[in-house]
Amino acid sequence: KKGSRSLMNVTFNIKDKDTLLEEKLIKESESAGMIGLKGHRSIGGLRASIYNAMPKEGVEALVKLMQEFQSKNS
């Protein structure tokens, strides 16, 4: 039902698209067991769906992965 839907879709982009960093991050997240980070098919970008049942540890794992990715790719 519409009233039960979560509003927790966090969307973002990596500015340096020439190096295909978004695709690289998607592959690394999938290797870490995180699926569905790829954004909308027509808009692109990245999207983390943090729905009602997502534990805090899952969000923390994504943050850690993204921080490590940034360190390696800056």
Secondary structure, DSSP 8 states (H G I E B T S, - for coil): -GGG----EEEE--S-GGGTHHHHHHHHHHHTT----EEETTTEEEEEE--TT--HHHHHHHHHHHHHHHHHH-
